């Protein structure tokens, strides 16, 4: 195959691929390689077509200078294992090592550049500084493929500015993500249910705002639910609470009622009075959502709520889920998240796990990823798309 999505013949050409390889590390051990696995098909396809593939990516949030704990070196090794071919690793992004590594590539070989965020120009708000760095990146390649969906909502050098400097195309991962998100926003098959969790209402304001006019049912769990419960006049003990969002939650509840959207909140919650306190063994107990004791911290939706959420999802033809129902990393507080994930595996239609912690939960809890319609690689990018925002890394490709 010598063609790649509008780039023409790629054989023998240097193709810069922006991938999302931002994986969790424990020292130099990768604890979840989901994003690396998701990036392999595009890289493999280009290599098979004879391209000299130069992969660029970030890991963590270094402050524009090298930090060993954020090195992509362990990722290069894992990427090589998954590709079944050695991946050359450049110890810098645009310096001598990068230039020599790229110059040494033969057709069909792959190199990974060191963390792009070790360079201040990558995330600079100054167009000229970002542009100067993008010039250096672009000089390493003849064409650009954007395949890091987790960063397309960022106006950064390796996502946005490089695309203005080289012939460019959308990678397979990004085009699949956008196609799925269009199905969620433009003409979703109904009934359409959205499950939102995670810790804060403030992270999801734009999504709730936009989906109140699109979804049929909105199910809310996770730490953000306590602000909704408080907005209804219930006490929430020591649970996570955003006082400055109470009025917004009241407004959403009223809007849902007037527009015929069903907002489902938990009727029971799992609480603990000792968690998290060092080595203390969790002591979960189930209480009614309107009777949370003063000294208790809500850590998951309760069993009645989990069953009700699963029931509400059972008839849906389209489901989008973003954010866990509780502290799923601790077994005692994982049941709500497990119930939602299980319900999604039975959807006849489109089930979308919206990246971030939800994708991590699916893997942590041992689900087969193939049981879901789509598992997004980018939580923030998915949410911004569903908010109706333009994603700079996508609009720059559409010229």
GUMILUM-62442 format. One record per residue: x, y, z of N, C-alpha, C in turn; residue in three letters. Coordinates in pm, whole numbers, padded with zeros to 5 digits, always signed. Each point is the difference from the previous one (the first is absolute). Layout:
! GUMILUM-62442
XYZXYZXYZALA
...
//
This chain:
! GUMILUM-62442
+00085-00120+00000-00085+00120+00000+00088+00124+00000UNK
-00012+00084-00101+00087+00118-00008-00072+00130+00025UNK
-00131-00008+00024-00077+00124+00023-00032+00013+00148UNK
-00005+00123+00050-00048+00017+00136-00083+00128+00010UNK
-00131-00018+00000-00094+00110+00029+00044+00136-00053UNK
+00016+00009-00129+00025+00131-00059+00146+00042-00006UNK
+00090-00082+00052+00142+00038-00003+00069-00046-00127UNK
-00069-00085-00077+00065-00056-00117+00097-00110+00042UNK
+00099-00024-00083+00099-00105+00025+00083+00034+00124UNK
+00004-00091+00097+00080+00026+00121+00130-00080+00002UNK
+00012-00098-00087+00120-00082-00004+00125+00085-00018UNK
+00099-00022+00086+00124+00075-00008-00004+00139+00059UNK
-00118+00045+00041-00012+00135+00056+00001-00007+00153UNK
+00049+00108+00060+00000+00009+00146-00138+00054+00044UNK
-00071-00080+00077-00134+00041+00045+00002+00019+00152UNK
-00027+00123+00043-00008+00031+00143-00140-00035+00048UNK
-00010-00087+00099-00130-00040+00054-00012+00050+00143UNK
-00101+00083+00026-00027+00042+00139-00091-00104+00062UNK
+00054-00081+00089-00078-00103+00068-00028+00044+00144UNK
-00093-00068+00065-00023+00023+00143+00055-00121+00075UNK
+00117+00017+00059+00066-00108+00074+00012+00035+00147UNK
-00093+00083+00048+00004+00050+00137-00055-00106+00096UNK
+00085-00098+00032-00042-00114+00081+00044+00017+00145UNK
-00071-00065+00094+00042+00008+00140+00124-00086+00025UNK
+00095+00054+00073+00124-00071+00032+00016-00015+00151UNK
+00055-00114+00040+00042-00020+00138+00151-00017-00009UNK
+00074+00110+00023+00144+00000-00030+00015-00007-00151UNK
+00060-00108-00050+00011-00016-00145-00091-00113-00050UNK
-00093-00045+00086-00093-00106-00038-00133+00059-00046UNK
-00043-00036-00120-00129+00047-00054-00111-00080+00066UNK
-00094+00067+00067-00104-00073+00072-00127-00020-00084UNK
-00014+00074-00110-00115-00018-00090+00044+00045-00139UNK
+00016-00097-00091+00054+00035-00133-00109+00023-00104UNK
-00123+00026+00046-00114+00016-00092+00025+00102-00110UNK
+00057+00114+00035+00021+00104-00101+00108-00040-00101UNK
+00100-00073+00047+00104-00045-00094-00062-00098-00100UNK
-00079-00095+00052-00064-00097-00088-00092+00069-00102UNK
-00069+00105+00045-00091+00071-00090+00075+00074-00110UNK
+00126+00035+00026+00078+00077-00098+00068-00089-00104UNK
+00007-00130+00027+00076-00090-00087-00054-00011-00143UNK
-00133-00013-00023-00045-00024-00137+00045+00105-00102UNK
-00009+00129+00035+00041+00105-00094+00150-00006-00027UNK
+00079-00017+00107+00146-00009-00016+00036-00121-00086UNK
-00063-00114+00029+00028-00124-00075-00039+00014-00146UNK
-00113+00065-00025-00049+00018-00138+00098+00085-00082UNK
+00047+00109+00061+00095+00087-00070+00133-00073-00024UNK
+00047-00073+00101+00126-00074-00014-00012-00105-00110UNK
-00115-00069-00003-00021-00103-00101-00002+00059-00141UNK
-00040+00128-00009-00002+00069-00130+00137+00054-00038UNK
+00101-00026+00085+00135+00042-00032+00040+00138+00049UNK
-00085+00061+00083+00034+00131+00055+00111-00015+00104UNK
+00074+00107+00019+00096+00009+00111-00075+00074+00111UNK
-00048-00074+00097-00096+00055+00096+00071+00062+00120UNK
-00029+00127+00024+00059+00074+00112-00114+00035+00096UNK
-00003-00066+00114-00111+00018+00095+00037+00106+00102UNK
-00093+00093+00023+00020+00100+00107-00119-00007+00094UNK
+00027+00020+00129-00105-00014+00102+00047+00065+00129UNK
-00094+00015+00095+00039+00052+00132-00031-00106+00105UNK
+00052+00023+00120-00034-00084+00114+00004+00090+00123UNK
-00110+00003+00073-00007+00081+00122+00001+00149-00029UNK
+00037+00076+00102-00002+00146-00013+00132+00063+00041UNK
+00108-00034-00071+00127+00068+00030-00012+00148-00034UNK
+00084+00081+00058-00013+00145-00015+00091+00057-00110UNK
+00000-00063-00115+00078+00054-00112+00148-00029+00007UNK
+00040-00096+00084+00141-00039+00013+00004-00150+00032UNK
+00111-00068-00034+00007-00145+00024-00015-00037+00148UNK
-00077-00104+00025-00014-00061+00134+00000-00150-00022UNK
+00096-00067+00059+00019-00143-00028-00127-00082+00026UNK
-00077+00037+00101-00119-00082+00033-00106+00007-00108UNK
+00012+00100-00091-00096+00012-00110+00060-00044-00134UNK
+00111-00071+00003+00062-00045-00125-00089-00104-00070UNK
-00001+00006-00132-00076-00096-00080+00079-00128-00029UNK
+00120-00013+00057+00083-00117-00029-00074-00133+00026UNK
-00070-00016+00116-00071-00127+00021-00110-00023-00105UNK
-00058+00111-00048-00106-00009-00101+00057-00050-00132UNK
+00121+00044-00035+00064-00046-00125+00016-00151+00002UNK
+00041-00054+00115+00019-00145+00012-00133-00073-00018UNK
-00106+00049+00066-00132-00065-00010-00057+00013-00141UNK
+00017+00116-00061-00048+00021-00136+00068-00099-00096UNK
+00130-00021+00020+00074-00096-00082-00054-00141+00015UNK
-00031-00038+00126-00057-00134+00025-00131-00017-00075UNK
-00085+00103+00006-00133-00008-00063+00009+00002-00152UNK
+00098+00072-00054+00018+00006-00145+00074-00123-00052UNK
+00072-00068+00088+00080-00113-00043+00125+00043-00076UNK
+00045+00121+00027+00120+00053-00066+00062+00105+00091UNK
+00130+00010-00003+00067+00096+00089-00042+00143-00034UNK
-00021+00079+00105-00028+00143-00017+00122+00077+00047UNK
+00060+00075-00092+00116+00082+00036-00045+00113+00091UNK
+00077+00030+00103-00041+00104+00094+00099+00116-00004UNK
-00054+00120-00023+00084+00121+00002-00005+00060+00139UNK
+00114+00033+00057+00004+00048+00138-00035+00149+00012UNK
-00032+00065-00112-00056+00135+00004-00110+00007-00107UNK
-00063+00116-00012-00116+00010-00092+00039+00056-00136UNK
+00083+00104-00001+00039+00062-00127+00151+00025-00009UNK
+00076-00052+00097+00144+00024+00007+00081-00099-00083UNK
+00128-00013+00035+00092-00085-00075-00047-00145-00005UNK
-00046-00051+00114-00043-00141+00005-00118-00023-00093UNK
-00097+00093+00004-00119-00013-00086+00042+00002-00147UNK
+00086+00093-00036+00039+00013-00141+00077-00124-00047UNK
+00090-00051+00084+00077-00118-00038-00089-00125-00007UNK
-00094-00011+00096-00089-00116+00004-00088-00003-00125UNK
-00057+00115-00035-00086+00007-00118+00080-00026-00128UNK
+00120+00056-00006+00086-00020-00118+00037-00147-00018UNK
+00004-00073+00111+00038-00142-00005-00112-00095-00034UNK
-00124+00050-00015-00114-00088-00029+00003-00049-00145UNK
-00030-00127-00017-00023-00055-00134-00151-00006-00022UNK
-00041-00023-00124-00143-00010-00030-00065-00107+00089UNK
-00116+00034+00058-00073-00096+00083+00044-00005+00145UNK
+00103+00080+00036+00045+00001+00139-00068+00111+00080UNK
+00004-00014+00133-00070+00091+00090+00096+00056+00105UNK
-00012+00130+00025+00076+00063+00109-00098+00075+00091UNK
+00035+00010+00127-00078+00079+00096+00090+00111+00054UNK
-00049+00123-00009+00074+00114+00055-00029+00012+00149UNK
+00094+00053+00076-00021+00022+00143-00117+00097+00022UNK
-00055-00004+00120-00118+00077+00041-00002+00142-00058UNK
-00102+00026-00081-00009+00129-00068-00017+00116+00098UNK
-00052-00031+00119-00020+00106+00100+00126+00031+00079UNK
+00112-00064-00035+00128+00042+00057+00047+00130-00066UNK
-00077+00050-00094+00031+00122-00075-00106+00105+00030UNK
+00041+00116+00050-00095+00105+00040-00089+00044-00117UNK
+00051-00009-00122-00077+00043-00116-00125-00082-00026UNK
-00004-00124+00049-00115-00087-00028-00131+00057+00055UNK
+00003+00045+00124-00125+00045+00065-00006+00152+00016UNK
+00095+00071-00060+00003+00146+00016-00128+00066-00051UNK
-00043+00103+00070-00116+00078-00045+00042+00104-00104UNK
+00131+00018-00014+00053+00097-00096+00011-00067-00138UNK
-00074+00053-00098-00004-00062-00132+00138-00011-00063UNK
+00083+00102+00019+00133+00002-00063+00089-00108+00062UNK
-00004-00013+00133+00083-00101+00067-00045-00141-00040UNK
-00132-00017-00003-00055-00131-00040+00036-00029-00146UNK
-00013+00102-00082+00029-00015-00143+00145-00035-00027UNK
+00091+00062+00076+00144-00027-00018+00030-00147+00033UNK
-00064-00051+00104+00019-00141+00036-00063-00091-00106UNK
-00118+00040-00050-00067-00079-00104+00086-00006-00127UNK
+00072+00109-00030+00091+00000-00116+00106-00109+00017UNK
+00054-00011+00123+00103-00101+00026-00056-00142-00015UNK
-00121-00020+00054-00064-00131-00013-00027-00034-00146UNK
-00055+00099-00072-00037-00021-00140+00121-00031-00086UNK
+00117+00051+00039+00121-00023-00081+00044-00147+00003UNK
-00055-00077+00095+00035-00142+00011-00085-00087-00092UNK
-00098+00059-00070-00096-00083-00075-00042+00064-00132UNK
-00065-00084-00081-00054+00045-00129-00152+00010+00004UNK
-00062-00064+00099-00146+00000+00012-00037-00023+00147UNK
-00124+00032+00034-00045-00007+00140-00131-00076+00009UNK
-00008-00092+00096-00125-00072+00027-00038+00024+00147UNK
-00119+00055+00020-00049+00030+00134-00078-00120+00052UNK
+00054-00069+00102-00067-00119+00049-00010-00004+00153UNK
+00026+00114+00066-00009+00005+00146-00130+00066+00043UNK
-00108-00077+00004-00130+00061+00030-00002+00067+00136UNK
+00075-00055+00097+00000+00057+00135+00052+00142+00008UNK
+00060+00052-00110+00055+00137+00003-00060+00093-00107UNK
-00097-00048-00078-00050+00086-00109-00077+00123+00048UNK
-00032+00005+00131-00066+00120+00052+00103+00102+00048UNK
+00129-00028-00023+00107+00091+00043+00061+00070-00121UNK
+00019+00131+00010+00067+00074-00107+00149-00002+00032UNK
+00063-00113-00033+00141-00019+00034+00080-00028-00128UNK
+00131+00021+00009+00085-00004-00119-00012-00131-00077UNK
+00006-00113+00071+00001-00129-00068-00138-00046-00043UNK
-00102+00076+00039-00139-00035-00032-00055+00095-00106UNK
+00029+00127+00017-00063+00106-00081+00098+00063-00100UNK
+00110+00054+00051+00089+00079-00085+00073-00083-00106UNK
+00038-00123+00034+00068-00086-00097-00090-00029-00120UNK
-00129-00014+00027-00094-00029-00109-00006+00113-00102UNK
+00034+00121+00043-00001+00114-00092+00127+00004-00086UNK
+00097-00084+00035+00131+00007-00066+00029-00120-00090UNK
-00082-00103+00007+00026-00122-00077-00129-00051-00065UNK
+00010-00073-00113-00119-00071-00049-00051-00087+00114UNK
-00131-00002+00024-00049-00066+00121-00124-00086-00024UNK
-00020-00093+00090-00117-00088-00005-00038-00041+00141UNK
-00124-00044+00013-00051-00051+00127+00036-00148+00009UNK
+00052-00043+00113+00030-00142+00019-00127-00080+00025UNK
+00013-00131-00009-00116-00087+00016-00067+00011+00135UNK
+00080+00014+00106-00057+00010+00135-00083+00128+00013UNK
+00055+00112-00044-00072+00128+00012-00127-00002-00086UNK
+00008-00053-00122-00119+00003-00085-00111-00088+00057UNK
+00038-00113+00064-00100-00086+00065-00065+00073+00117UNK
+00082+00068+00082-00053+00075+00115-00101+00106-00046UNK
+00037+00076-00103-00087+00108-00047-00130-00057-00057UNK
+00011-00110-00071-00118-00065-00058-00098-00041+00110UNK
+00054-00061+00108-00085-00043+00112-00064+00120+00069UNK
+00077+00106+00023-00053+00119+00066-00108+00068-00084UNK
+00017-00004-00131-00105+00057-00088-00130-00078+00017UNK
+00014-00132+00013-00120-00083+00020-00069+00035+00133UNK
+00078+00041+00099-00059+00036+00130-00067+00136-00003UNK
+00043+00087-00091-00050+00138+00005-00096+00035-00113UNK
+00017-00060-00117-00079+00046-00115-00132-00071-00017UNK
-00001-00132+00010-00129-00070-00012+00005-00130+00078UNK
+00012+00010+00133+00009-00122+00080-00127-00084-00009UNK
+00020-00131-00003-00115-00091+00002-00059+00004+00140UNK
-00129+00005+00010-00065+00014+00131-00064-00130+00045UNK
-00018-00018+00132+00034+00092+00110+00151+00021+00015UNK
+00037+00123+00040+00140+00041+00015+00023+00032+00147UNK
+00088-00079+00063+00029+00019+00143+00146+00042+00018UNK
+00022+00093+00092+00135+00047+00032+00024-00025+00148UNK
+00113-00064+00032+00037-00024+00140+00122+00086+00032UNK
-00013+00088+00098+00111+00086+00038+00039-00026+00145UNK
+00131-00013+00023+00051-00018+00135+00126+00081+00017UNK
+00090-00052+00083+00121+00077+00028-00024+00092+00117UNK
+00105+00074+00037-00007+00071+00127-00075+00131-00004UNK
+00011+00078-00108-00051+00137+00006-00106+00033-00106UNK
-00104+00068+00045-00101+00053-00092+00065+00101-00094UNK
+00091+00082+00055+00058+00109-00078+00074-00051-00124UNK
+00052-00125+00005+00068-00058-00116-00098-00034-00112UNK
-00128-00015+00035-00097-00053-00096-00110+00102-00036UNK
+00016+00125+00046-00106+00100-00021-00040+00012-00146UNK
+00099+00018-00088-00029+00022-00141-00070-00118-00063UNK
+00040-00121+00041-00060-00120-00055-00145-00014+00043UNK
-00025+00020+00130-00138-00009+00051-00086+00104-00073UNK
+00055+00120-00012-00071+00110-00065-00042-00037-00142UNK
+00093-00057-00076-00027-00034-00139-00088-00123-00014UNK
+00020-00100+00088-00073-00125-00014-00143+00007+00053UNK
-00029+00102+00082-00139+00016+00047-00096+00019-00117UNK
+00054+00045-00113-00085+00017-00117+00007-00117-00096UNK
+00085-00100+00030+00020-00109-00095-00034-00139+00055UNK
+00034-00023+00127-00020-00134+00058-00143-00017+00051UNK
-00043-00125+00012-00131-00029+00060+00012-00021+00150UNK
+00112-00058+00041+00024-00030+00142+00142+00036+00037UNK
+00015+00065+00116+00131+00036+00053+00013-00067+00136UNK
+00095-00093+00014+00022-00068+00128+00125+00059+00064UNK
-00010+00039+00125+00112+00069+00064+00045-00074+00126UNK
+00131-00031+00004+00060-00067+00116+00135+00063+00029UNK
+00084-00072+00074+00133+00053+00032-00006+00111+00102UNK
+00116+00063+00024+00006+00107+00099-00088+00119-00034UNK
-00025+00020-00130-00080+00116-00041-00145-00008+00045UNK
-00046-00122+00034-00141-00017+00034-00037+00072+00130UNK
+00098+00019+00088-00033+00057+00131-00037+00148-00009UNK
+00053+00067-00101-00041+00139-00021-00145+00004-00048UNK
-00039-00097-00083-00140-00010-00043-00092-00032+00118UNK
+00044-00095+00085-00083-00037+00117-00018+00120+00094UNK
+00110+00074+00020-00007+00119+00085-00093+00104-00063UNK
+00005+00010-00134-00086+00096-00070-00148-00035+00019UNK
-00027-00129+00026-00138-00043+00027-00039+00017+00147UNK
+00097+00049+00081-00030+00026+00140+00045-00108+00096UNK
+00077-00101-00050+00046-00108+00087+00138+00030+00057UNK
+00025-00048+00121+00134+00014+00058+00090-00110-00056UNK
+00128+00032-00017+00089-00097-00064+00121-00037+00087UNK
-00005+00037+00129+00108-00037+00091+00133+00059-00045UNK
+00103-00084-00003+00134+00045-00039+00029-00026-00148UNK
-00103-00033-00075+00018-00033-00142+00048+00122-00078UNK
+00058-00029-00115+00048+00106-00089-00115+00093-00035UNK
+00025+00130+00012-00108+00097-00025+00059+00126-00063UNK
-00065+00048-00105+00039+00127-00061-00112+00101+00026UNK
+00016+00075+00108-00105+00097+00038-00030+00101-00109UNK
+00103+00035-00077-00020+00103-00102-00076-00052-00123UNK
-00032-00131+00000-00074-00056-00113-00144-00040+00037UNK
-00041+00031+00122-00134-00041+00045-00110+00062-00085UNK
+00013+00128-00028-00102+00069-00078-00009-00056-00142UNK
+00118-00029-00055+00004-00058-00136-00070-00136-00002UNK
+00024-00083+00104-00064-00131+00008-00153+00014+00010UNK
-00044+00097+00079-00146+00023+00012-00059+00038-00136UNK
+00076+00083-00072-00047+00045-00131-00007-00119-00097UNK
+00100-00089+00004-00001-00117-00088-00119-00090+00031UNK
-00026-00021+00129-00111-00086+00039-00133+00058-00049UNK
-00014+00131+00012-00123+00067-00047-00011-00008-00152UNK
+00111+00023-00070+00000-00005-00146-00036-00139-00051UNK
+00055-00101+00067-00028-00138-00041-00149-00029+00013UNK
-00056+00045+00113-00142-00025+00024-00087+00067-00107UNK
+00036+00123-00035-00083+00074-00096+00021-00049-00144UNK
+00116-00064-00028+00025-00043-00138-00024-00150-00021UNK
-00043-00068+00106-00033-00142-00015+00119-00094+00004UNK
+00116+00052+00043+00117-00086+00015-00003-00057+00141UNK
+00022-00130+00011-00001-00062+00132+00140+00004+00061UNK
+00016+00070+00113+00127-00004+00073-00016-00101+00114UNK
+00082-00105-00003-00008-00105+00101+00117+00016+00098UNK
-00035+00022+00127+00101+00010+00106-00011-00124+00089UNK
+00107-00037+00069-00007-00119+00085-00097+00019+00117UNK
-00063-00109+00039-00090+00001+00116+00072-00051+00124UNK
+00112-00070-00023+00081-00046+00114+00147+00016-00037UNK
+00083+00015+00104+00143+00017-00023+00079-00085+00099UNK
+00122-00036-00041+00091-00073+00088+00089+00103+00068UNK
+00000+00001+00133+00079+00099+00075+00100-00070+00091UNK
+00096+00079+00049+00098-00049+00096+00036+00118+00089UNK
+00028-00025+00124+00038+00109+00091+00151+00005+00022UNK
+00073-00103-00047+00144-00004+00026+00084+00024-00125UNK
-00056-00023-00115+00075+00006-00126+00019+00144-00044UNK
+00113+00041-00060+00123-00077-00009+00091+00040+00115UNK
+00038-00093+00083+00087+00034+00112+00109-00105+00013UNK
+00103+00019-00079+00116-00088+00007-00036-00144-00027UNK
+00029-00086+00098-00019-00144-00020-00133-00050+00055UNK
-00088+00092+00037-00128-00043+00058-00077-00085-00102UNK
-00055-00112+00044-00080-00085-00088-00131+00071-00030UNK
-00039+00006-00128-00128+00065-00032-00115-00066+00074UNK
-00092+00083+00048-00119-00051+00070-00124+00055-00069UNK
-00031-00053-00117-00112+00054-00077-00134-00034+00062UNK
-00093+00093-00008-00139-00032+00033-00091+00077-00093UNK
-00116-00054-00022-00094+00059-00095-00103+00083+00077UNK
-00019+00124-00046-00101+00088+00062-00086+00061-00110UNK
-00116+00047+00037-00086+00069-00098+00068+00131-00041UNK
-00018+00038-00126+00066+00120-00052-00047+00127+00072UNK
-00119-00006+00061-00050+00119+00072+00023-00013+00151UNK
+00087-00096+00039+00027-00019+00143+00147-00032+00024UNK
+00087+00078-00061+00145-00022+00018+00042+00059+00135UNK
+00059-00080+00087+00040+00051+00133+00105+00111-00011UNK
+00003+00087+00100+00092+00116+00000+00146-00040-00012UNK
+00036-00116+00061+00142-00038+00004+00040-00094-00114UNK
-00092-00019-00098+00025-00100-00105+00038+00065-00133UNK
+00079-00075-00076+00049+00044-00130-00058-00095-00105UNK
-00073+00055-00099-00057-00083-00106+00107-00041-00100UNK
+00009-00134-00028+00109-00050-00084-00046-00085-00118UNK
-00131-00027-00010-00053-00075-00115-00151+00012+00002UNK
-00062-00027-00116-00146-00012+00001-00034-00134+00064UNK
-00116-00010+00064-00039-00122+00072-00055-00107-00092UNK
-00028-00118+00056-00047-00114-00082-00136+00024-00067UNK
-00092+00068+00069-00130+00030-00063+00020+00094-00119UNK
+00086+00098+00019+00027+00095-00109+00070-00068-00117UNK
+00096-00088+00032+00072-00072-00105-00098-00081-00084UNK
-00095-00065+00067-00101-00079-00071-00092+00091-00083UNK
-00035+00115+00057-00087+00094-00072+00071+00059-00122UNK
+00129+00030+00015+00078+00053-00112+00008-00104-00112UNK
+00027-00125+00038+00010-00108-00099-00133-00017-00072UNK
-00108+00009+00076-00134-00012-00058-00029+00115-00097UNK
+00039+00121+00039-00022+00117-00085+00079-00010-00131UNK
+00114-00068+00007+00084-00013-00120-00043-00116-00089UNK
-00075-00094+00056-00027-00125-00072-00074+00021-00132UNK
-00084+00104-00006-00076+00020-00124+00060+00102-00094UNK
+00115+00058+00041+00059+00107-00082+00061-00055-00128UNK
-00005+00080-00107+00065-00037-00126+00132+00074-00019UNK
+00017+00110+00076+00126+00074-00003+00035+00038+00143UNK
+00124-00031+00041+00044+00036+00136+00140+00061-00006UNK
+00016+00113+00068+00133+00059+00020+00026+00002+00149UNK
+00116-00052+00040+00034-00005+00144+00134+00068+00022UNK
+00004+00099+00089+00126+00062+00038+00003+00023+00151UNK
+00094-00066+00066+00020+00022+00144-00052-00114+00085UNK
+00085-00053+00089-00041-00112+00086-00108+00040+00100UNK
-00070-00102+00052-00109+00021+00096+00051+00014+00143UNK
+00125-00040+00021+00057+00005+00134+00150-00021-00007UNK
+00061-00026+00115+00145-00021+00008+00028-00145-00041UNK
-00009-00025-00131+00003-00137-00052+00134-00071+00026UNK
+00106+00079+00028+00131-00062+00026+00000-00082+00129UNK
-00097+00030+00088-00014-00075+00126-00121-00092-00015UNK
+00022-00130+00016-00103-00100-00030-00134+00030+00070UNK
+00007+00048+00125-00124+00025+00076-00086+00110-00063UNK
+00062+00083-00087-00074+00112-00059-00003-00008-00153UNK
+00009-00123-00051+00007-00020-00145-00130-00052-00060UNK
-00096-00039+00082-00119-00070-00051-00083+00086-00094UNK
-00014+00129+00030-00081+00088-00085+00060+00014-00140UNK
+00132+00021-00005+00069+00013-00129-00008-00130-00077UNK
+00016-00112+00072-00008-00132-00065-00139-00023-00059UNK
-00104+00041+00072-00137-00020-00049-00026+00080-00127UNK
+00052+00123-00005-00019+00083-00120+00076-00061-00118UNK
+00125-00040+00024+00079-00062-00108-00070-00126-00051UNK
-00049-00081+00092-00069-00124-00038-00123+00032-00085UNK
-00075+00103+00039-00120+00038-00075+00036+00043-00142UNK
+00113+00070-00014+00041+00045-00134+00035-00116-00092UNK
+00050-00110+00057+00037-00113-00085-00123-00066-00063UNK
-00119+00028+00056-00122-00062-00053-00079+00090-00093UNK
+00051+00118-00031-00073+00095-00083-00010-00050-00144UNK
-00121-00001-00054-00018-00029-00143-00007+00133-00071UNK
+00112+00041-00052+00010+00133-00058+00142+00048+00023UNK
+00016+00129+00026+00134+00057+00017+00029+00028+00148UNK
+00102-00066+00055+00043+00031+00137+00139+00060-00006UNK
+00016+00118+00059+00127+00072-00006+00051+00026+00141UNK
+00121-00049+00028+00067+00031+00127+00089+00121-00028UNK
-00030+00111+00068+00059+00129-00038+00137+00030+00056UNK
+00091-00095-00007+00140+00030+00032+00028+00022+00148UNK
+00123+00044+00027+00041+00036+00136-00020-00112+00101UNK
-00055+00037+00117-00017-00096+00109-00097-00113-00035UNK
-00097+00028-00088-00096-00106-00037+00070-00110-00077UNK
+00088+00038-00093+00075-00100-00076+00092-00078+00093UNK
+00063+00070+00095+00087-00067+00097-00081-00097+00085UNK
-00122+00040+00038-00085-00086+00083-00036-00128-00073UNK
-00035+00011-00128-00035-00117-00080+00114-00102+00002UNK
+00123+00050-00014+00115-00091-00002+00032-00051+00141UNK
-00004+00091+00100+00031-00039+00138-00097-00107+00050UNK
-00127+00013-00038-00102-00093+00050-00008-00127-00084UNK
+00088-00011-00101+00014-00128-00071-00099-00025-00112UNK
-00062+00104-00053-00094-00019-00111+00074-00020-00132UNK
-00062-00074-00091+00054-00016-00133-00034+00126-00079UNK
+00104+00068-00048-00024+00127-00070-00087-00018-00124UNK
+00005-00120-00059-00079-00026-00121-00150-00003+00028UNK
-00038-00005+00130-00142-00005+00035-00067+00138-00010UNK
+00082+00105-00021-00054+00135-00010+00008+00048-00144UNK
-00097+00083-00039+00000+00050-00137+00125+00080-00032UNK
+00039+00086+00093+00118+00084-00022+00054+00047+00134UNK
+00131-00014+00019+00065+00054+00121+00088+00115-00046UNK
-00035+00122+00039+00074+00117-00044+00136+00007+00067UNK
+00098+00055-00073+00134+00017+00056+00018+00140+00059UNK
-00102+00086-00013+00017+00137+00048-00121+00053+00074UNK
+00007-00001+00133-00112+00047+00081-00030+00147-00022UNK
+00103+00086+00014-00020+00145-00014-00046+00038-00139UNK
+00061-00062-00102-00038+00032-00139-00143-00044-00028UNK
-00038-00118+00050-00138-00049-00018-00099+00098+00061UNK
+00029+00043+00124-00092+00090+00070-00013+00134-00072UNK
+00113+00054-00047-00006+00130-00069-00080-00012-00130UNK
+00015-00111-00070-00078-00020-00123-00148-00003+00035UNK
-00036-00074+00106-00141-00011+00040-00055+00130+00056UNK
+00091+00089+00042-00044+00133+00045-00033+00088-00120UNK
+00041-00044-00119-00022+00081-00119+00116+00091-00033UNK
+00114-00021+00069+00117+00085-00026+00074-00048-00125UNK
+00068+00094-00065+00088-00038-00110+00130-00054+00057UNK
+00053-00104-00061+00127-00058+00045+00109+00049-00098UNK
+00095+00082+00049+00100+00057-00091+00075-00102-00083UNK
+00032-00115+00062+00076-00104-00070-00079-00069-00110UNK
-00133+00020+00001-00083-00055-00108-00024+00106-00107UNK
-00037+00120+00043-00032+00105-00098+00123+00030-00088UNK
+00121-00012+00052+00121+00030-00078+00021-00103-00111UNK
-00061-00118+00015+00014-00105-00103-00103+00014-00111UNK
-00100+00085+00024-00114+00004-00092+00009+00109-00104UNK
+00123+00044-00032+00012+00106-00100-00003-00059-00141UNK
//
